[in-house]
């Protein structure tokens, strides 16, 4: 919004057309009674001035003008313009908060112009009008300053109240979380009765390649190795398909501060189904059903082989997430791959892989159509599937236990900051989900049912 519509500009324009010093035409020592305005154009304020005509037919006259050349009609016009501008200023001020600094500058400009006009030694009536205008401008400046100070104080007070309420809410949530979850699980432990709930999302940062890299994946080494503190981030290319670069961080602090990292070029990955397990990265080789393994210490491709019957090239990817036909997952029980086949009619298939050879050790078929899911992850050998409820919430709605072969329905809400969850990885070390959410790195704490809660029976 352009505040006050340029309050002082009309005053400046009006000043330019009002002469501020006495003006004289060419003097003649012997004036006569010739009426010069009949033959020659003269200044519009000079009418019917007596003078003389020389032998060349030129009119000569002497004009004595007063010091003050601001006529009353123009002062009235100035006052009218001022009133219109003040009315517009009041309207704009009541409609939305103006830009304080610009308004101050414009009012200061108007004050200076009025001061210049008053310095021209006008008559009493003129001085009264200008003095009135000067007082009104001063009042407008004081009012503006008062409003700005009041708004700042109110805003600070509101922010303090909000911060206090948010702090209390966070404390209550943590207390309830600890009460319901019981003691925290040791790293890599599966001594629980399954997933119970998910915390609110924690936004870590924007990915290191920027806003335009909406798709990607990140996490920490998903092998339950206490000696490993490796974190990794792999934003995809801008088209959301090509896996071409990744970064490695030795600690979470290094990742947050974006320091002490190693950046590597990849050049042959497809989609955001990557995971890292025991210092190797696993991914879908570009444009094929092949699964591949890269040694992160040397950035060397050490193994590549086809995944039997797996579809690829966006045949059965997740809902809203393209090019994720083959999705890797690591947990306490090993390395897994999630995909679909033509034989399964697009339903999700879970296979456990041999980490040395990438051979399929065992396969389970679920009843869930993979393109109806928005993502999935593994925790303690149990598959958990998500689906979108809205642009700001997902639901973990399905679980499949590979130990028992049983499936069950769930309804665990998962809030999200932006619309699409791309890469989803679980870490057994800290029982967190690492999610790449439309360019942002997000994580969640997972809470699991205590075993005594699972074994207890409801009263008859």
N, C-alpha and C positions, 0 to 999 in steps of 0.2 A: 504494500500500500504506500502511495506517495502522500505523506502526512501534510495536512493543512493546505494542500494544493498550491504551494509556492506563495506563501503569505506576503512576502516582501517584493516579489517580482513586479506586480502592478504598480506599487509605489515607486519603484525605480524607473519604470517606463514613464510614469506621469512626471517625475522629476526631470526627465530628459527633454520634455517638451515645454517646460516652464523656465524661461530665462532667469538666471539668478543675479545678473549684473545689469546696471543701466546701459541701454543701447542707444546709439545715435546714428542717424544717417548723415550724409555729407553736409557739413555746415555751409551756410551762405550768409554773408554779413549784411546783405540788404534784402531781407525777405519782402515779398509782395503778397497780394491777396489771391494768388492762384490756388485753385483747389487741385492738388496733385493726384488725388485718387481717381480722378476722371480719366487720366491718361496713362499712369504708370502703376504696376502692381506694387504694393507695399506690404509690410508685415501685417498679419491678420488682426493684430491688436491695435493697429494704428489706422484710424478712420478720419477722412476729411481734414487733413493737416494743411494749413495755409503755407504757401511757398512761392517760388519764382521759377520762370522758365528761361534758360539761357538761349544764345543764338543758335545752338544746335538742336533746340527743342527738348533739352533734358530738364527735368523738374528738380529743383533744389529746395530743401526745407530743413528746418531744425526741429527735432523732437526731443523733449525732455520727459524721460520716463522715471517713475518712482523706483526706490530701491526694491520694494515688494511688488513682484509681478504675478502673484498668485491671486487671481480673481476669486470672488466669493463663490461663483457657480462651480469653479473647479475644486475648491475646497469642499463644497457639498458633495461633489462627485467622489472626491477622495474619501470622505466620510462614509458615503454609501458603499463604496468598494470595500472599505474596512469592515463594515457591518456584514456584508455578504460573506467575506472571507472568515470572519469570526463565527458566523452561523455554520458555515461548512466545517470549520475546525471543530466546533462543538458536536456536530453530527458524527464526524469521523471518530472523535474521541470516545463517544458513547457507543459506537458500533464495535470497535475492536481496539486493542492497545496499539497506539502509534509507535513509530520509531522515535525514541526519546531524544537521541542526539540530533537527528535531523530537525525535529521540531524546535529544539533549543537554538540551533543555528538560524532557522528562519525567523524566529521571534527576535533574536539578536540583530539580524539584518534589518528588520522592520524598525526596531528601536533606534538604530543608528541613522536610518533615513529620516525619521521624525526629528531627531536631534539636528540633523543638517537643515531641515526646513525651518525649524524654530530659530536657527542662527541667522536667518536672513532678515531679521528686524521687521517683521510684518506688523500689521495693526493689532489693536487689542483683541478684536473679535477673532482674527486669524490665530493669534497666540492662544486664545482660549480653546479653539477647536483642536489645535495641535497638542496642547497640554492634555486635553481630554483623551485624545488618541494615545498619547504616550502613557498615560495612567492605565488605560485599558490593556495596552500591550504588556506593561509591567505586571498587572494582575494576572494576565494569561500565563506569563512566565512562572509566577509564584504558584499558580494552580497546577501547572504542569509538573513542577518540581515536587509539589506535595503529593500528587497522584503517583508519580514514579516512586517516591520514597515509600508511600503506603503499600504499593504493589510489591515492592521488593521485600518489605517487612512481612507482608502476608505470605508471599511465596516462601520465604525462609522458614516461617512458622509452620506452614503446611508441610514443607519438606521434612522438618524435624519431626513433626507428628507422624508422617508416613514412615520415616526411618525407625522411629520407636515402635510403631505397630508392626512393621515388617520384622524387626528384631525379636519382638515378643512372639510373633507367629512362628519364626524359625526355631526359637527355643522350644515352643510347644511341640512343633513337629518332630524335632530331634528327641524330645523326651518320650513322645508317643511311639516314635520309631524304635527307640531302645527298649521300651516296655514290651511292645508287641513282638519284637524280633528276638529278644533274649540276648545272650552273650554273642559277640561276633564269632563267625566261623574262622578257624585257622586257615591259612593259605592252602589251597588244594584239597580242602576237606569236602566230603560228600555226606557227612553225618547230619542229614536233615531230611525233611519230608517233602521237598519240592519247593518250587517258587511260590512265594506268598504275595509279594508286592514289589513295586518299583518306586524309587525316590523321584523327586522332581528333578528336571534336567539341570546340569551344571554346564554352563557355556565356558569352555576353556579359551578359545580364540578363533579367529578366522583362519582358514588354511593359508599357508605361506605363499600360494600362487595368486590369491586374490578372489574377489567376488565372482568373476566370470567363470571360475572353475567350480561349478555347482555340484558336480558328481565326484565322488572319491570314497576313500576308506582310510581308517586309521585305527590304532590300538597299541597294545603292548604284547610282547611275546606271550602267546596263550599256553605255552607249556608250563606246568606247575613246578617251575624251577625257582627256588628262593634266591639263587645267585644272579638271576637275570633281572635287569631293570631297563631293558631295551624298550623304547617307544618308537613308533614309526608312523609316517603320514604319507599317503599317496593320492594326491588330487589327480583326477583324470584330465584329459585334454578338454578344451572348451566345448567340444561336441558331445561330451558325456560318455564317450566310449573308450578311447585309447588310453591305456596305462603306459606312460612313457617316462615318468620321473618319480622318485620317492626320496624321503629324507629319514635318517636314523638319528635318534637322540639317546644318549647314555642314561638320562634320568628325566623324570617329569619336570623338574625345575629347569633343565636345559630346554625342554620343549616349550614351556611357558615363556621363557626369556628369549627363545629363538637363538640360542648360542650353542657352541660345541657340537654342531651337527655335521653329518656327512651326507652330501647330496649326490644321488646317483641317477644316471640315465638308464632306462630299461629298454623301451622300444618295441616290445612284442607282447604286451598284455591286452586283454579284452575285458572291459567291465570292472565293476567294483566288488567282486566276490573274493578279493584277496584275504589271506590271513598269514600270520607269522607264527611258526611253531618250531621251537628248538633252533633259533637263529637261521631258519630257512623261510623264504617267502614262497607261498603256493598261490597259483593263479591260473586262469584260463588263457591258453595261448591264442593269440589273435586270429579270428576267423575260422577256428577249428573246434573240434570237441576234445582237443588235447589238454591235458593238465600238465603243469610245468612246475619246476622247483629251482629256486635260485639261492645260492649261497650268499648270505648278506655280508660275510666278511670280505669276499672277493668280487661280489656282483657278477658271479659266473653262473650261467645256466648249466646245471649239473644233470638234469633229467627232464625228459618230456615223453609222454605216452598218451594214447587215446583213452578216454573214459568210455567203456563199452555202452553202446546204445544211447548215450547222452545226446540230447538235442542241443543246438547252439545257434548262433547268429540271430538271437532275439526270438527264437521260436516259442519258448515257454519261460520268459523272464517274469519277475515279480510285477505286481500292479504298480504303475507309476515309476518304475525303475527299469530302464532299458539296459540291454546287453549284460544282464546278470543271470544268464542261463545256468552257469556253473558257479556255485557259491561254497567256498571253503569255510570250515569252522574248527576251532580247537577247544578242548576242554580238559577236565581231569582224566577222562578216559582215553584220550588220543586225538587223532586227526580225522576229520569227517569231510564229506563232500555232499552237498545238497543240490539236486537237479531233477529233471523230468525226462521221460522217454515217450516215444510214440506208443510203446506197448502199455505204458501206464496211463495213456490218454491225457497226459499233462499233469497228472497227480504227482505230488512231491515224492521223491525217492531219496532215502538216506543210505549212504555207504560209508563204512569205516575203511580207512586206507592204511596200508603199510607205509610208514614214513620213509623207509629206505628205498623201496622199489616202486611206490605209488600203485601197487596192485590192490585191487578191491578185496578186502578180507571177508566182509559180510554185507548184505544189503537188506533193507527193510522198505516196504512200500506202504505209504499212508493213504488215507481216504480224502486228502485235501488237495484241491486243484491249485497248483502252484501260482498261476497268474491271478488268482483271487487273493493271494497273500501280498503284503507289502514287504515282508522280510521274515527271517528266521535266524535262530542261533541255537547252539547246543550248550548244555550245562549238566555235568555229571551223567552224560549219556542220555539225556532227555532232550528231545527236540521241542522248542517253543516257537510257535508261529504267531505272526502279527498281522493285523488288518487295520486299515484306516477307518476311524469313526468320523473324523472331520479334519479340517486343515490344521488343527492344533492338538489333536489327540489320536492315539492309536490304542488298540486293544490286543493284549496277548490272549488269544481266544482258544488256543489248541495246544495240547501237549501229547507227545508220543514217547513212551519209555522203551528204549531199545533193549533194556534188560529183561523186561517182562513182555514186551510186544503189545502192551495195552495203550490205548489212547483215551484222552479225557478232554472235556470242555472246560475252559477257564474263562474268566472275565476280569482280567487285571489291567487297569488303565495305565497308559504310558503317555504323559504329556510331551509335546514337542514344541520347539521354538518356531520352526518353519515347516513347510508342508510336507517335504519328502525326506524320508530316511533312506539314505543310499547304503553305504557300508555299515554293517552291524557286527561287532566282534565282542566276545565274552572273554574275560580274563579270570582264571581260577585263583590267581594270586591275591587279588583284592575283591573278587566277586563283583566286578563292575561290568557294565555294558559300555562299549566305546562306539559311538554313533557319529557318522558323517551326515550332518543335517543341512542340505542345501548350501554347502561351502563352509559351514561352521563345525568345529570339533566339540562334541557334546559327550558327557558321560553320565551314567546313572548308577546308583547303588542298588544292588539287588538284596532283598530280604527273603530268607527261606524259612519254612515251617520247622519248628523244633520236632524232634522225633516223638517226644511224648504227646505233642498235639496231634500228630498223625495217628498214633496208636490209641488215643483215648476214644471212648465210645460215648455217644450222647445218652443222657438218662432216659430210661424207659418211660 
